[in-house]
Amino acid sequence: MIRAFVYDFFRYKDAEIIEEGDILTVRLPPELAAYFERKELRLSFRPEAVDEETELVTRGSHLFDKIVRYLENEGKRLYFRYLPRFSFDKRARDAYIADHFEFVNCRPHSFKVRRIQRRAVIFNFKVRYLSDEKEEQLVSFRVTEEGTIERLPSGVLPADAIECFPKKPPGAFTNREIRERFSRCVERISQIARQEATGLETAILGRLKANVERLQRYYHQLIDELPPVTEENAPQRRKEITRLEEEFRLKLREEIDNHRLQVEIRLVS
């Protein structure tokens, strides 16, 4: 049983497994190589087959416990619901499960779930950050009838929100309740936008500084390339320098305006 468990674990993790009688040679993919701190394992499940290069794997051994610790974060509880057209008594239900599922190192448990209908309203906001670069994000909130605000994954309704719409939905929110919940979500989305804008402004200022320095170098070079001042060309040279300085100030204002961050918040649905 332990050998099958270990074999299935490494096969599931895409390791290369070579069987040599009582010995398993396992060549690990990068993720497992980092975890086990080795690129290759030689494993035995019988004490008499162990040698200097082989590690004995038994219940409670170091490697077995390390595999179990690795899987602690990967295991998930599985449940399914019978379709409404099926009506099973306990004996028929147990027979159905036995015919369709095979359980290894685990057992099924049957229970009844009582559905409780609750009201909730979902607001989807689009936030746009406009500067020299444009970014946007979709932020969704679900507000329960108790007033709890929950941020949802962007653009995705939770499974329990779309899994099954009841035949008789609970009473709708009043306009006053919706406005009150909307106002609270506006406060929350404004806070999120301010926090996001703070991080964006740091990057924007860095790009603005680089562009200003580039403009300064460019116009300094243009001025340096003017003919040396003489008595004859002095007035024309001063006029050209004035023109270049004014052009630089105009370009500078354009860069500053172009890098000024504007935030737009819009209710999508």
VENGIKA-V687034 format. One record per pair of residues at least 12 apart in sequence whose C-alpha atoms are under 8 Angstrom apart, sorted by the first residue. I is the first residue (numbers start at 1). J is the second residue. If there is no record, write none. Layout:
BEGIN
i={I,I}
j={J,J}
END
This chain:
BEGIN
i={2,2,2,3,6,10,13,14,14,15,15,15,16,22,22,22,22,23,23,23,23,23,23,24,24,24,24,25,25,25,25,26,26,26,26,27,27,27,28,28,41,41,42,42,43,43,43,44,44,45,45,117,117,118,118,118,119,119,119,119,119,119,120,120,120,120,121,121,121,121,122,122,122,122,123,123,123,123,123,123,123,123,124,124,124,124,124,124,124,124,125,125,125,125,125,125,125,125,125,126,126,126,126,126,126,127,127,127,127,127,127,128,128,128,129,129,129,129,129,130,130,130,131,131,131,131,131,131,132,132,132,132,137,138,138,139,139,139,139,139,139,140,140,140,140,141,143,147,149,190,193,197,197,201,204,205,208,208,208,211,212,212,215,215,215,216,219,219,219,223,223}
j={45,58,59,45,64,26,29,28,29,27,28,29,28,44,45,46,49,42,43,44,45,49,54,41,42,43,44,40,41,42,43,40,41,42,43,39,40,41,40,41,54,55,54,55,55,56,57,56,57,57,58,169,170,144,145,170,144,145,170,171,172,173,142,143,144,145,142,143,144,178,140,141,142,143,140,141,142,182,185,267,268,269,138,139,140,141,155,267,268,269,138,139,140,189,265,266,267,268,269,138,139,265,266,267,268,139,193,263,264,265,266,263,264,265,197,261,262,263,264,261,262,263,204,258,259,260,261,262,204,258,259,260,154,154,155,151,152,153,154,155,189,152,153,154,155,185,181,181,185,265,263,261,263,261,259,259,255,256,259,255,252,255,248,251,252,248,244,245,248,241,244}
END
